[in-house]
Amino acid sequence: MKTTLKSILLCATTAALMLPAMAQTSQSINERKENQQDRIANGVQSGELTAKETQHIEKKEADLNQEERDMRKLDNGHLTAADKATLNQQQNQLSKDIYKQKHDAQIAK
């Protein structure tokens, strides 16, 4: 009996600890979007991004946002772990693209 009670308590504790981690994962997608928008805005303001570069990056970001919406539609408004991994990988690539465009030798015209 004690073993069963300990198992139940252990499972309940584990589940309670996982909830904030799960919420943080979906939160981090939105935080990354905001962070990348800030990086783009700073690049425009500083002249590190040309209008054409900005348009290209914004198009990629819009496509990524549409893909996220499509993923959510397939799972009743939720993202699966595979969806989150895919979006994270794509956000990593977009982040690299932003960095490359901000640090290339082009001068804004």
N, C-alpha and C positions, 0 to 999 in steps of 0.2 A: 504494500500500500504506500509506504513512504517513497519507494522508487517511482511509482506512478505519479505521485504528487510532485516530486522533484522534477520529473520529466515535463509535466504540464507547466510548472513554473518556469522551467528553462525555456520551453517553447514560447510562452507568453512574453518573457523578457526579451528573447531574441526578436520576436515580431515587433515589439514596442521599439526596440533599438533600430530596426530596419526602416520604420516609417519615415523618420526624418531624412535618412539617406535616399529613399526613393523620391521624396519631395524635392530634395536638393538636386537630384539628377534632372528632373524636368525644369526646375528653376534655372539650372545652369545653362540650358539651351537658350532661354530668354536673356539671361545675363550676358551670354556670349554675343547674342545678336546686338544688344545695346552697346557692348564694348566695341564691337566691330564698327558699328555706326559712328561711334565717337572717334575711332581711329580714322575713318574715312573723312569725317567732318574736319578733324584736325589737319589731315593731309591736304584738303581743299583750301583751308584757311591759310596754311603755311606755304602753299604753292608747290608742295611735294607731289600733288596729284593734279594732272591736267584734266580738263573737262572730259576728254575722250576716255582717259583711264578711269575716271570716276563713273562714267556711264557704263563702262564694261564691268566694273566691280559691282555696281548697283544691280545690273542685270543678273549677274551670278547670284547675288543675294536674294533677289526676287524669285529666281528659279528655285533656290533652296527653300525659301519660305513656302512656295507653292507645293513643293514636294512634301514638306512637313504637314501641310494642311491635308494633302491627299492621303498620307499615311494615317493621320488621325481619323479621317472619314472611314477608312477601312476597319478601324478598331474602336468604333463608338467614342471617338474623342480622345482616345488614349494612344500612347506610343509604346510599342513593344520594346523589349531589350534590344532586339536586332535593329529596329527603327532608330533607337537612340544611338546605337553604335554607328550606323550608317550616317546619321546626321552629324555626329561628332567628327567622323572622318572627313565629311564634306566641309564642315566648319574649319577644321584644321587646314584643309587645302585653301579655302577662301582666305584664311588668316595669312597664309604664306603668300598668296597673290597680292594681298594688300601690302604686305611688307615689301615685296619685290617692286611693286609699282611706286611705293613711297620712296624707295631708296635707289631707283634707277637714275641714270644720268640725265634724263629728260628735264628740260626746263619748261615750266608752264608758259604758254603764249597767250 
